[in-house]
Amino acid sequence: MPIFEFQCEECGEIFEELILGGKLEEIKCKKCKSSKVYKLISQVAYKSEGKFVSSGGSGCSSCSGGTCSSCH
Ligand SMILES: [Zn+2]
């Protein structure tokens, strides 16, 4: 599911929005209806096969331990 996190420039509200068809420019703040929102590229931890995988960490998708000592 393409759910992204956004923050409003006007009021600082952070909200999640389901993006269908890549229509980022139609996203509006849920609180003040401003269209001045930007996508948060954050430390999103998403669940994968029962394990928490952190993007931008030291691990990679082929090693679950998070250290990459065996695959690099
Ligand atoms: Zn707002």
N, CA, C, O and the ligand as a Tripos MOL2 file, in Angstrom:
@<TRIPOS>MOLECULE
protein
  289   287    73     0     0
PROTEIN
NO_CHARGES

@<TRIPOS>ATOM
      1 N           0.8390   -1.2010    0.0000 N.3       1 MET1
      2 CA          0.0000    0.0000    0.0000 C.3       1 MET1
      3 C           0.8730    1.2500    0.0000 C.2       1 MET1
      4 O           1.7150    1.4140    0.8830 O.2       1 MET1
      5 N           0.6840    2.1240   -0.9700 N.am      2 PRO2
      6 CA          1.5170    3.3290   -1.0550 C.3       2 PRO2
      7 C           1.0650    4.4200   -0.0910 C.2       2 PRO2
      8 O           0.4680    5.4180   -0.4950 O.2       2 PRO2
      9 N           1.3540    4.2160    1.1630 N.am      3 ILE3
     10 CA          0.9770    5.2230    2.1590 C.3       3 ILE3
     11 C           2.2140    6.0310    2.5290 C.2       3 ILE3
     12 O           3.2430    5.4760    2.9130 O.2       3 ILE3
     13 N           2.1000    7.3450    2.4070 N.am      4 PHE4
     14 CA          3.2160    8.2220    2.7190 C.3       4 PHE4
     15 C           2.8340    9.1670    3.8490 C.2       4 PHE4
     16 O           1.6620    9.4420    4.1070 O.2       4 PHE4
     17 N           3.8750    9.6480    4.5060 N.am      5 GLU5
     18 CA          3.6550   10.5870    5.5870 C.3       5 GLU5
     19 C           3.9540   11.9940    5.0890 C.2       5 GLU5
     20 O           4.9590   12.2260    4.4170 O.2       5 GLU5
     21 N           3.0830   12.9170    5.4200 N.am      6 PHE6
     22 CA          3.2300   14.2960    4.9720 C.3       6 PHE6
     23 C           3.2110   15.2360    6.1640 C.2       6 PHE6
     24 O           2.6400   14.9380    7.2130 O.2       6 PHE6
     25 N           3.8490   16.3750    5.9720 N.am      7 GLN7
     26 CA          3.7440   17.4260    6.9730 C.3       7 GLN7
     27 C           3.2860   18.7040    6.3030 C.2       7 GLN7
     28 O           3.7240   19.0380    5.2020 O.2       7 GLN7
     29 N           2.4030   19.4110    6.9780 N.am      8 CYS8
     30 CA          1.8600   20.6650    6.4640 C.3       8 CYS8
     31 C           2.8110   21.8110    6.8040 C.2       8 CYS8
     32 O           3.2760   21.9350    7.9370 O.2       8 CYS8
     33 N           3.0910   22.6420    5.8050 N.am      9 GLU9
     34 CA          3.9510   23.7960    6.0430 C.3       9 GLU9
     35 C           3.2340   24.8720    6.8430 C.2       9 GLU9
     36 O           3.8670   25.6490    7.5590 O.2       9 GLU9
     37 N           1.9500   24.9160    6.7240 N.am     10 GLU10
     38 CA          1.1690   25.9820    7.3560 C.3      10 GLU10
     39 C           0.9980   25.7580    8.8580 C.2      10 GLU10
     40 O           1.2500   26.6550    9.6630 O.2      10 GLU10
     41 N           0.5740   24.5670    9.2170 N.am     11 CYS11
     42 CA          0.2330   24.3490   10.6190 C.3      11 CYS11
     43 C           1.0810   23.2600   11.2720 C.2      11 CYS11
     44 O           0.9860   23.0240   12.4770 O.2      11 CYS11
     45 N           1.9020   22.6060   10.4740 N.am     12 GLY12
     46 CA          2.7930   21.6030   11.0540 C.3      12 GLY12
     47 C           2.1600   20.2490   11.2940 C.2      12 GLY12
     48 O           2.7810   19.3530   11.8660 O.2      12 GLY12
     49 N           0.9420   20.1100   10.8620 N.am     13 GLU13
     50 CA          0.2400   18.8470   11.0330 C.3      13 GLU13
     51 C           0.9450   17.7280   10.2570 C.2      13 GLU13
     52 O           1.3390   17.9020    9.1040 O.2      13 GLU13
     53 N           1.0870   16.6120   10.9010 N.am     14 ILE14
     54 CA          1.6430   15.4430   10.2280 C.3      14 ILE14
     55 C           0.5270   14.4240   10.0400 C.2      14 ILE14
     56 O          -0.1910   14.0730   10.9760 O.2      14 ILE14
     57 N           0.4070   13.9670    8.8140 N.am     15 PHE15
     58 CA         -0.6600   13.0220    8.5270 C.3      15 PHE15
     59 C          -0.1960   12.0360    7.4720 C.2      15 PHE15
     60 O           0.7750   12.2680    6.7520 O.2      15 PHE15
     61 N          -0.9090   10.9440    7.4040 N.am     16 GLU16
     62 CA         -0.6030    9.9260    6.4150 C.3      16 GLU16
     63 C          -1.6390    9.9630    5.3160 C.2      16 GLU16
     64 O          -2.8230   10.2050    5.5540 O.2      16 GLU16
     65 N          -1.1670    9.7180    4.1040 N.am     17 GLU17
     66 CA         -2.0780    9.7690    2.9670 C.3      17 GLU17
     67 C          -1.8010    8.5810    2.0620 C.2      17 GLU17
     68 O          -0.6520    8.2520    1.7670 O.2      17 GLU17
     69 N          -2.8500    7.9660    1.6440 N.am     18 LEU18
     70 CA         -2.7300    6.8790    0.6770 C.3      18 LEU18
     71 C          -2.6390    7.4770   -0.7200 C.2      18 LEU18
     72 O          -3.5490    8.1760   -1.1650 O.2      18 LEU18
     73 N          -1.5450    7.2010   -1.4050 N.am     19 ILE19
     74 CA         -1.3130    7.7940   -2.7160 C.3      19 ILE19
     75 C          -1.6780    6.7970   -3.8110 C.2      19 ILE19
     76 O          -1.0880    5.7220   -3.9140 O.2      19 ILE19
     77 N          -2.6470    7.1690   -4.6120 N.am     20 LEU20
     78 CA         -3.0260    6.3310   -5.7360 C.3      20 LEU20
     79 C          -2.7420    7.0970   -7.0230 C.2      20 LEU20
     80 O          -3.2350    8.2090   -7.2130 O.2      20 LEU20
     81 N          -1.9630    6.5090   -7.8870 N.am     21 GLY21
     82 CA         -1.6660    7.1500   -9.1590 C.3      21 GLY21
     83 C          -0.6690    8.2900   -9.0760 C.2      21 GLY21
     84 O          -0.5410    9.0780  -10.0130 O.2      21 GLY21
     85 N           0.0270    8.3790   -7.9760 N.am     22 GLY22
     86 CA          1.0850    9.3650   -7.8360 C.3      22 GLY22
     87 C           0.6130   10.8010   -7.8290 C.2      22 GLY22
     88 O           1.3460   11.6940   -8.2550 O.2      22 GLY22
     89 N          -0.5910   11.0400   -7.3580 N.am     23 LYS23
     90 CA         -1.1370   12.4000   -7.3770 C.3      23 LYS23
     91 C          -0.7180   13.1840   -6.1350 C.2      23 LYS23
     92 O          -1.5460   13.5460   -5.2980 O.2      23 LYS23
     93 N           0.5650   13.4340   -6.0390 N.am     24 LEU24
     94 CA          1.0950   14.1110   -4.8610 C.3      24 LEU24
     95 C           0.6220   15.5560   -4.7680 C.2      24 LEU24
     96 O           0.4500   16.0870   -3.6700 O.2      24 LEU24
     97 N           0.4120   16.1880   -5.9110 N.am     25 GLU25
     98 CA          0.0530   17.6060   -5.9100 C.3      25 GLU25
     99 C          -1.3800   17.8520   -5.4320 C.2      25 GLU25
    100 O          -1.7820   18.9910   -5.1920 O.2      25 GLU25
    101 N          -2.1350   16.7700   -5.3010 N.am     26 GLU26
    102 CA         -3.5170   16.9510   -4.8400 C.3      26 GLU26
    103 C          -3.6660   16.7270   -3.3400 C.2      26 GLU26
    104 O          -4.7700   16.7830   -2.7970 O.2      26 GLU26
    105 N          -2.5590   16.4780   -2.6930 N.am     27 ILE27
    106 CA         -2.6160   16.2360   -1.2580 C.3      27 ILE27
    107 C          -2.8590   17.5400   -0.5090 C.2      27 ILE27
    108 O          -2.2000   18.5500   -0.7570 O.2      27 ILE27
    109 N          -3.7900   17.4990    0.3850 N.am     28 LYS28
    110 CA         -4.0640   18.6700    1.2200 C.3      28 LYS28
    111 C          -4.0090   18.2850    2.6930 C.2      28 LYS28
    112 O          -4.2860   17.1500    3.0820 O.2      28 LYS28
    113 N          -3.6400   19.2820    3.4930 N.am     29 CYS29
    114 CA         -3.5800   19.0810    4.9310 C.3      29 CYS29
    115 C          -4.9490   18.6970    5.4710 C.2      29 CYS29
    116 O          -5.9670   19.2930    5.1200 O.2      29 CYS29
    117 N          -4.9480   17.6870    6.3320 N.am     30 LYS30
    118 CA         -6.2250   17.2500    6.8700 C.3      30 LYS30
    119 C          -6.7790   18.2310    7.9000 C.2      30 LYS30
    120 O          -7.9650   18.2000    8.2310 O.2      30 LYS30
    121 N          -5.9160   19.0860    8.3910 N.am     31 LYS31
    122 CA         -6.3410   19.9890    9.4560 C.3      31 LYS31
    123 C          -6.7710   21.3540    8.9230 C.2      31 LYS31
    124 O          -7.8540   21.8420    9.2460 O.2      31 LYS31
    125 N          -5.9000   21.9760    8.0910 N.am     32 CYS32
    126 CA         -6.2090   23.3380    7.6440 C.3      32 CYS32
    127 C          -6.4740   23.4120    6.1400 C.2      32 CYS32
    128 O          -6.7020   24.4960    5.6030 O.2      32 CYS32
    129 N          -6.4470   22.2660    5.4630 N.am     33 LYS33
    130 CA         -6.7520   22.1750    4.0280 C.3      33 LYS33
    131 C          -5.7340   22.8780    3.1380 C.2      33 LYS33
    132 O          -5.9950   23.0920    1.9550 O.2      33 LYS33
    133 N          -4.5930   23.2330    3.6830 N.am     34 SER34
    134 CA         -3.5590   23.8470    2.8680 C.3      34 SER34
    135 C          -2.9450   22.8060    1.9390 C.2      34 SER34
    136 O          -2.8190   21.6320    2.2890 O.2      34 SER34
    137 N          -2.5690   23.2600    0.7560 N.am     35 SER35
    138 CA         -1.9030   22.3480   -0.1680 C.3      35 SER35
    139 C          -0.3910   22.4330   -0.0340 C.2      35 SER35
    140 O           0.3440   21.7550   -0.7510 O.2      35 SER35
    141 N           0.0660   23.2700    0.8890 N.am     36 LYS36
    142 CA          1.5060   23.3860    1.1150 C.3      36 LYS36
    143 C           1.9740   22.2670    2.0430 C.2      36 LYS36
    144 O           2.2750   22.4780    3.2180 O.2      36 LYS36
    145 N           2.0200   21.0990    1.4780 N.am     37 VAL37
    146 CA          2.4760   19.9600    2.2650 C.3      37 VAL37
    147 C           3.6800   19.3360    1.5750 C.2      37 VAL37
    148 O           3.8320   19.4320    0.3570 O.2      37 VAL37
    149 N           4.5100   18.7140    2.3480 N.am     38 TYR38
    150 CA          5.6300   18.0210    1.7400 C.3      38 TYR38
    151 C           5.7490   16.6300    2.3300 C.2      38 TYR38
    152 O           5.3590   16.3700    3.4680 O.2      38 TYR38
    153 N           6.2950   15.7580    1.5250 N.am     39 LYS39
    154 CA          6.4180   14.3670    1.9310 C.3      39 LYS39
    155 C           7.5930   14.2180    2.8790 C.2      39 LYS39
    156 O           8.6870   14.7280    2.6400 O.2      39 LYS39
    157 N           7.3340   13.5120    3.9480 N.am     40 LEU40
    158 CA          8.4020   13.2450    4.8880 C.3      40 LEU40
    159 C           9.1610   12.0060    4.4380 C.2      40 LEU40
    160 O           8.5950   10.9280    4.2520 O.2      40 LEU40
    161 N          10.4490   12.1980    4.2720 N.am     41 ILE41
    162 CA         11.3030   11.0450    3.9790 C.3      41 ILE41
    163 C          12.0150   10.7120    5.2730 C.2      41 ILE41
    164 O          13.0800   11.2490    5.5750 O.2      41 ILE41
    165 N          11.4280    9.8480    6.0040 N.am     42 SER42
    166 CA         11.8320    9.6980    7.3890 C.3      42 SER42
    167 C          12.3590    8.3140    7.6810 C.2      42 SER42
    168 O          12.4710    7.4560    6.8060 O.2      42 SER42
    169 N          12.6690    8.1380    8.9090 N.am     43 GLN43
    170 CA         13.1290    6.8440    9.4030 C.3      43 GLN43
    171 C          11.9200    5.9300    9.5050 C.2      43 GLN43
    172 O          11.5470    5.4770   10.5870 O.2      43 GLN43
    173 N          11.3330    5.6780    8.3760 N.am     44 VAL44
    174 CA         10.1400    4.8480    8.4070 C.3      44 VAL44
    175 C          10.5400    3.3990    8.6450 C.2      44 VAL44
    176 O          11.2820    2.7960    7.8690 O.2      44 VAL44
    177 N          10.0390    2.8800    9.7110 N.am     45 ALA45
    178 CA         10.2480    1.4630    9.9770 C.3      45 ALA45
    179 C           9.0180    0.7170    9.5010 C.2      45 ALA45
    180 O           7.9090    0.9660    9.9720 O.2      45 ALA45
    181 N           9.2100   -0.1580    8.6080 N.am     46 TYR46
    182 CA          8.0700   -0.8950    8.1130 C.3      46 TYR46
    183 C           8.2480   -2.3760    8.4010 C.2      46 TYR46
    184 O           9.3640   -2.8880    8.5000 O.2      46 TYR46
    185 N           7.1520   -3.0210    8.5270 N.am     47 LYS47
    186 CA          7.1780   -4.4110    8.9460 C.3      47 LYS47
    187 C           7.3030   -5.3030    7.7220 C.2      47 LYS47
    188 O           6.5640   -5.1550    6.7490 O.2      47 LYS47
    189 N           8.2340   -6.2140    7.7830 N.am     48 SER48
    190 CA          8.4450   -7.1210    6.6760 C.3      48 SER48
    191 C           8.6350   -8.5330    7.1930 C.2      48 SER48
    192 O           9.5960   -8.8240    7.9050 O.2      48 SER48
    193 N           7.7450   -9.3750    6.8430 N.am     49 GLU49
    194 CA          7.8140  -10.7850    7.2210 C.3      49 GLU49
    195 C           8.0100  -10.9580    8.7270 C.2      49 GLU49
    196 O           8.7690  -11.8180    9.1730 O.2      49 GLU49
    197 N           7.3360  -10.1530    9.4750 N.am     50 GLY50
    198 CA          7.3680  -10.3200   10.9180 C.3      50 GLY50
    199 C           8.5510   -9.6670   11.5990 C.2      50 GLY50
    200 O           8.6460   -9.6710   12.8260 O.2      50 GLY50
    201 N           9.4590   -9.1010   10.8080 N.am     51 LYS51
    202 CA         10.6000   -8.4200   11.4010 C.3      51 LYS51
    203 C          10.5220   -6.9380   11.0860 C.2      51 LYS51
    204 O          10.0220   -6.5410   10.0330 O.2      51 LYS51
    205 N          11.0070   -6.1470   11.9800 N.am     52 PHE52
    206 CA         11.0620   -4.7210   11.7050 C.3      52 PHE52
    207 C          12.3480   -4.4070   10.9420 C.2      52 PHE52
    208 O          13.4500   -4.7060   11.4020 O.2      52 PHE52
    209 N          12.1870   -3.8110    9.7950 N.am     53 VAL53
    210 CA         13.3400   -3.4500    8.9770 C.3      53 VAL53
    211 C          13.4110   -1.9300    8.9230 C.2      53 VAL53
    212 O          12.4390   -1.2670    8.5620 O.2      53 VAL53
    213 N          14.5250   -1.4050    9.2720 N.am     54 SER54
    214 CA         14.6790    0.0390    9.2850 C.3      54 SER54
    215 C          15.4070    0.4990    8.0400 C.2      54 SER54
    216 O          16.5100    0.0350    7.7520 O.2      54 SER54
    217 N          14.7920    1.4100    7.3000 N.am     55 SER55
    218 CA         15.4580    1.9250    6.1160 C.3      55 SER55
    219 C          16.5980    2.8550    6.5070 C.2      55 SER55
    220 O          16.4950    3.5880    7.4910 O.2      55 SER55
    221 N          17.6580    2.8280    5.7600 N.am     56 GLY56
    222 CA         18.7940    3.6840    6.0570 C.3      56 GLY56
    223 C          19.6880    3.1580    7.1520 C.2      56 GLY56
    224 O          20.6220    3.8410    7.5720 O.2      56 GLY56
    225 N          19.4170    1.9570    7.6220 N.am     57 GLY57
    226 CA         20.2610    1.3750    8.6580 C.3      57 GLY57
    227 C          21.4930    0.7410    8.0620 C.2      57 GLY57
    228 O          21.7830    0.9080    6.8770 O.2      57 GLY57
    229 N          22.2070    0.0240    8.8780 N.am     58 SER58
    230 CA         23.4310   -0.5860    8.3950 C.3      58 SER58
    231 C          23.1670   -1.9350    7.7420 C.2      58 SER58
    232 O          24.0440   -2.4920    7.0810 O.2      58 SER58
    233 N          22.0020   -2.4400    7.9200 N.am     59 GLY59
    234 CA         21.6820   -3.7390    7.3500 C.3      59 GLY59
    235 C          21.1950   -3.6160    5.9280 C.2      59 GLY59
    236 O          21.1040   -2.5130    5.3890 O.2      59 GLY59
    237 N          20.8900   -4.7150    5.3340 N.am     60 CYS60
    238 CA         20.3070   -4.6990    4.0120 C.3      60 CYS60
    239 C          19.2330   -5.7590    3.9310 C.2      60 CYS60
    240 O          18.9910   -6.4870    4.8930 O.2      60 CYS60
    241 N          18.5940   -5.8430    2.7900 N.am     61 SER61
    242 CA         17.4550   -6.7330    2.6840 C.3      61 SER61
    243 C          17.8480   -8.2000    2.6830 C.2      61 SER61
    244 O          17.0030   -9.0660    2.9130 O.2      61 SER61
    245 N          19.1050   -8.4900    2.4290 N.am     62 SER62
    246 CA         19.5060   -9.8840    2.3520 C.3      62 SER62
    247 C          20.0620  -10.4180    3.6560 C.2      62 SER62
    248 O          20.2950  -11.6200    3.7850 O.2      62 SER62
    249 N          20.2730   -9.5600    4.6040 N.am     63 CYS63
    250 CA         20.6940  -10.0620    5.9110 C.3      63 CYS63
    251 C          19.7990   -9.4640    6.9850 C.2      63 CYS63
    252 O          19.6120   -8.2480    7.0430 O.2      63 CYS63
    253 N          19.2670  -10.2940    7.8060 N.am     64 SER64
    254 CA         18.2730   -9.8310    8.7600 C.3      64 SER64
    255 C          18.9000   -9.3350   10.0480 C.2      64 SER64
    256 O          18.2140   -8.7430   10.8810 O.2      64 SER64
    257 N          20.1640   -9.5630   10.2220 N.am     65 GLY65
    258 CA         20.7810   -9.2030   11.4880 C.3      65 GLY65
    259 C          21.0630   -7.7170   11.6190 C.2      65 GLY65
    260 O          21.2190   -7.2160   12.7330 O.2      65 GLY65
    261 N          21.1330   -6.9920   10.4830 N.am     66 GLY66
    262 CA         21.3580   -5.5630   10.5480 C.3      66 GLY66
    263 C          22.8100   -5.1580   10.5430 C.2      66 GLY66
    264 O          23.1150   -3.9720   10.6740 O.2      66 GLY66
    265 N          23.7130   -6.0990   10.3950 N.am     67 THR67
    266 CA         25.1350   -5.7390   10.4090 C.3      67 THR67
    267 C          25.8110   -5.9600    9.0680 C.2      67 THR67
    268 O          26.8810   -5.4020    8.8230 O.2      67 THR67
    269 N          25.2230   -6.7490    8.2040 N.am     68 CYS68
    270 CA         25.7850   -7.0450    6.8850 C.3      68 CYS68
    271 C          27.1470   -7.7220    6.9710 C.2      68 CYS68
    272 O          27.9310   -7.6350    6.0250 O.2      68 CYS68
    273 N          27.4420   -8.3750    8.0520 N.am     69 SER69
    274 CA         28.7570   -8.9890    8.1600 C.3      69 SER69
    275 C          28.8860  -10.2020    7.2680 C.2      69 SER69
    276 O          29.9990  -10.6200    6.9490 O.2      69 SER69
    277 N          27.7750  -10.7720    6.8630 N.am     70 SER70
    278 CA         27.8620  -12.0040    6.0820 C.3      70 SER70
    279 C          27.6500  -11.7890    4.6020 C.2      70 SER70
    280 O          27.9550  -12.6810    3.8100 O.2      70 SER70
    281 N          27.1460  -10.6570    4.2030 N.am     71 CYS71
    282 CA         26.8210  -10.4830    2.7860 C.3      71 CYS71
    283 C          27.6210   -9.3760    2.1170 C.2      71 CYS71
    284 O          27.4290   -9.1230    0.9280 O.2      71 CYS71
    285 N          28.4840   -8.7270    2.8210 N.am     72 HIS72
    286 CA         29.2760   -7.6790    2.1940 C.3      72 HIS72
    287 C          30.7660   -7.9530    2.3650 C.2      72 HIS72
    288 O          31.5950   -7.1710    1.8980 O.2      72 HIS72
    289 ZN         -2.1920   22.3770    7.8850 Zn       73 ZN73
@<TRIPOS>BOND
     1     1     2 1
     2     2     3 1
     3     3     4 2
     4     3     5 am
     5     5     6 1
     6     6     7 1
     7     7     8 2
     8     7     9 am
     9     9    10 1
    10    10    11 1
    11    11    12 2
    12    11    13 am
    13    13    14 1
    14    14    15 1
    15    15    16 2
    16    15    17 am
    17    17    18 1
    18    18    19 1
    19    19    20 2
    20    19    21 am
    21    21    22 1
    22    22    23 1
    23    23    24 2
    24    23    25 am
    25    25    26 1
    26    26    27 1
    27    27    28 2
    28    27    29 am
    29    29    30 1
    30    30    31 1
    31    31    32 2
    32    31    33 am
    33    33    34 1
    34    34    35 1
    35    35    36 2
    36    35    37 am
    37    37    38 1
    38    38    39 1
    39    39    40 2
    40    39    41 am
    41    41    42 1
    42    42    43 1
    43    43    44 2
    44    43    45 am
    45    45    46 1
    46    46    47 1
    47    47    48 2
    48    47    49 am
    49    49    50 1
    50    50    51 1
    51    51    52 2
    52    51    53 am
    53    53    54 1
    54    54    55 1
    55    55    56 2
    56    55    57 am
    57    57    58 1
    58    58    59 1
    59    59    60 2
    60    59    61 am
    61    61    62 1
    62    62    63 1
    63    63    64 2
    64    63    65 am
    65    65    66 1
    66    66    67 1
    67    67    68 2
    68    67    69 am
    69    69    70 1
    70    70    71 1
    71    71    72 2
    72    71    73 am
    73    73    74 1
    74    74    75 1
    75    75    76 2
    76    75    77 am
    77    77    78 1
    78    78    79 1
    79    79    80 2
    80    79    81 am
    81    81    82 1
    82    82    83 1
    83    83    84 2
    84    83    85 am
    85    85    86 1
    86    86    87 1
    87    87    88 2
    88    87    89 am
    89    89    90 1
    90    90    91 1
    91    91    92 2
    92    91    93 am
    93    93    94 1
    94    94    95 1
    95    95    96 2
    96    95    97 am
    97    97    98 1
    98    98    99 1
    99    99   100 2
   100    99   101 am
   101   101   102 1
   102   102   103 1
   103   103   104 2
   104   103   105 am
   105   105   106 1
   106   106   107 1
   107   107   108 2
   108   107   109 am
   109   109   110 1
   110   110   111 1
   111   111   112 2
   112   111   113 am
   113   113   114 1
   114   114   115 1
   115   115   116 2
   116   115   117 am
   117   117   118 1
   118   118   119 1
   119   119   120 2
   120   119   121 am
   121   121   122 1
   122   122   123 1
   123   123   124 2
   124   123   125 am
   125   125   126 1
   126   126   127 1
   127   127   128 2
   128   127   129 am
   129   129   130 1
   130   130   131 1
   131   131   132 2
   132   131   133 am
   133   133   134 1
   134   134   135 1
   135   135   136 2
   136   135   137 am
   137   137   138 1
   138   138   139 1
   139   139   140 2
   140   139   141 am
   141   141   142 1
   142   142   143 1
   143   143   144 2
   144   143   145 am
   145   145   146 1
   146   146   147 1
   147   147   148 2
   148   147   149 am
   149   149   150 1
   150   150   151 1
   151   151   152 2
   152   151   153 am
   153   153   154 1
   154   154   155 1
   155   155   156 2
   156   155   157 am
   157   157   158 1
   158   158   159 1
   159   159   160 2
   160   159   161 am
   161   161   162 1
   162   162   163 1
   163   163   164 2
   164   163   165 am
   165   165   166 1
   166   166   167 1
   167   167   168 2
   168   167   169 am
   169   169   170 1
   170   170   171 1
   171   171   172 2
   172   171   173 am
   173   173   174 1
   174   174   175 1
   175   175   176 2
   176   175   177 am
   177   177   178 1
   178   178   179 1
   179   179   180 2
   180   179   181 am
   181   181   182 1
   182   182   183 1
   183   183   184 2
   184   183   185 am
   185   185   186 1
   186   186   187 1
   187   187   188 2
   188   187   189 am
   189   189   190 1
   190   190   191 1
   191   191   192 2
   192   191   193 am
   193   193   194 1
   194   194   195 1
   195   195   196 2
   196   195   197 am
   197   197   198 1
   198   198   199 1
   199   199   200 2
   200   199   201 am
   201   201   202 1
   202   202   203 1
   203   203   204 2
   204   203   205 am
   205   205   206 1
   206   206   207 1
   207   207   208 2
   208   207   209 am
   209   209   210 1
   210   210   211 1
   211   211   212 2
   212   211   213 am
   213   213   214 1
   214   214   215 1
   215   215   216 2
   216   215   217 am
   217   217   218 1
   218   218   219 1
   219   219   220 2
   220   219   221 am
   221   221   222 1
   222   222   223 1
   223   223   224 2
   224   223   225 am
   225   225   226 1
   226   226   227 1
   227   227   228 2
   228   227   229 am
   229   229   230 1
   230   230   231 1
   231   231   232 2
   232   231   233 am
   233   233   234 1
   234   234   235 1
   235   235   236 2
   236   235   237 am
   237   237   238 1
   238   238   239 1
   239   239   240 2
   240   239   241 am
   241   241   242 1
   242   242   243 1
   243   243   244 2
   244   243   245 am
   245   245   246 1
   246   246   247 1
   247   247   248 2
   248   247   249 am
   249   249   250 1
   250   250   251 1
   251   251   252 2
   252   251   253 am
   253   253   254 1
   254   254   255 1
   255   255   256 2
   256   255   257 am
   257   257   258 1
   258   258   259 1
   259   259   260 2
   260   259   261 am
   261   261   262 1
   262   262   263 1
   263   263   264 2
   264   263   265 am
   265   265   266 1
   266   266   267 1
   267   267   268 2
   268   267   269 am
   269   269   270 1
   270   270   271 1
   271   271   272 2
   272   271   273 am
   273   273   274 1
   274   274   275 1
   275   275   276 2
   276   275   277 am
   277   277   278 1
   278   278   279 1
   279   279   280 2
   280   279   281 am
   281   281   282 1
   282   282   283 1
   283   283   284 2
   284   283   285 am
   285   285   286 1
   286   286   287 1
   287   287   288 2
@<TRIPOS>SUBSTRUCTURE
     1 MET1         2 RESIDUE 1 A MET
     2 PRO2         6 RESIDUE 1 A PRO
     3 ILE3        10 RESIDUE 1 A ILE
     4 PHE4        14 RESIDUE 1 A PHE
     5 GLU5        18 RESIDUE 1 A GLU
     6 PHE6        22 RESIDUE 1 A PHE
     7 GLN7        26 RESIDUE 1 A GLN
     8 CYS8        30 RESIDUE 1 A CYS
     9 GLU9        34 RESIDUE 1 A GLU
    10 GLU10       38 RESIDUE 1 A GLU
    11 CYS11       42 RESIDUE 1 A CYS
    12 GLY12       46 RESIDUE 1 A GLY
    13 GLU13       50 RESIDUE 1 A GLU
    14 ILE14       54 RESIDUE 1 A ILE
    15 PHE15       58 RESIDUE 1 A PHE
    16 GLU16       62 RESIDUE 1 A GLU
    17 GLU17       66 RESIDUE 1 A GLU
    18 LEU18       70 RESIDUE 1 A LEU
    19 ILE19       74 RESIDUE 1 A ILE
    20 LEU20       78 RESIDUE 1 A LEU
    21 GLY21       82 RESIDUE 1 A GLY
    22 GLY22       86 RESIDUE 1 A GLY
    23 LYS23       90 RESIDUE 1 A LYS
    24 LEU24       94 RESIDUE 1 A LEU
    25 GLU25       98 RESIDUE 1 A GLU
    26 GLU26      102 RESIDUE 1 A GLU
    27 ILE27      106 RESIDUE 1 A ILE
    28 LYS28      110 RESIDUE 1 A LYS
    29 CYS29      114 RESIDUE 1 A CYS
    30 LYS30      118 RESIDUE 1 A LYS
    31 LYS31      122 RESIDUE 1 A LYS
    32 CYS32      126 RESIDUE 1 A CYS
    33 LYS33      130 RESIDUE 1 A LYS
    34 SER34      134 RESIDUE 1 A SER
    35 SER35      138 RESIDUE 1 A SER
    36 LYS36      142 RESIDUE 1 A LYS
    37 VAL37      146 RESIDUE 1 A VAL
    38 TYR38      150 RESIDUE 1 A TYR
    39 LYS39      154 RESIDUE 1 A LYS
    40 LEU40      158 RESIDUE 1 A LEU
    41 ILE41      162 RESIDUE 1 A ILE
    42 SER42      166 RESIDUE 1 A SER
    43 GLN43      170 RESIDUE 1 A GLN
    44 VAL44      174 RESIDUE 1 A VAL
    45 ALA45      178 RESIDUE 1 A ALA
    46 TYR46      182 RESIDUE 1 A TYR
    47 LYS47      186 RESIDUE 1 A LYS
    48 SER48      190 RESIDUE 1 A SER
    49 GLU49      194 RESIDUE 1 A GLU
    50 GLY50      198 RESIDUE 1 A GLY
    51 LYS51      202 RESIDUE 1 A LYS
    52 PHE52      206 RESIDUE 1 A PHE
    53 VAL53      210 RESIDUE 1 A VAL
    54 SER54      214 RESIDUE 1 A SER
    55 SER55      218 RESIDUE 1 A SER
    56 GLY56      222 RESIDUE 1 A GLY
    57 GLY57      226 RESIDUE 1 A GLY
    58 SER58      230 RESIDUE 1 A SER
    59 GLY59      234 RESIDUE 1 A GLY
    60 CYS60      238 RESIDUE 1 A CYS
    61 SER61      242 RESIDUE 1 A SER
    62 SER62      246 RESIDUE 1 A SER
    63 CYS63      250 RESIDUE 1 A CYS
    64 SER64      254 RESIDUE 1 A SER
    65 GLY65      258 RESIDUE 1 A GLY
    66 GLY66      262 RESIDUE 1 A GLY
    67 THR67      266 RESIDUE 1 A THR
    68 CYS68      270 RESIDUE 1 A CYS
    69 SER69      274 RESIDUE 1 A SER
    70 SER70      278 RESIDUE 1 A SER
    71 CYS71      282 RESIDUE 1 A CYS
    72 HIS72      286 RESIDUE 1 A HIS
    73 ZN73       289 GROUP 0 **** ****
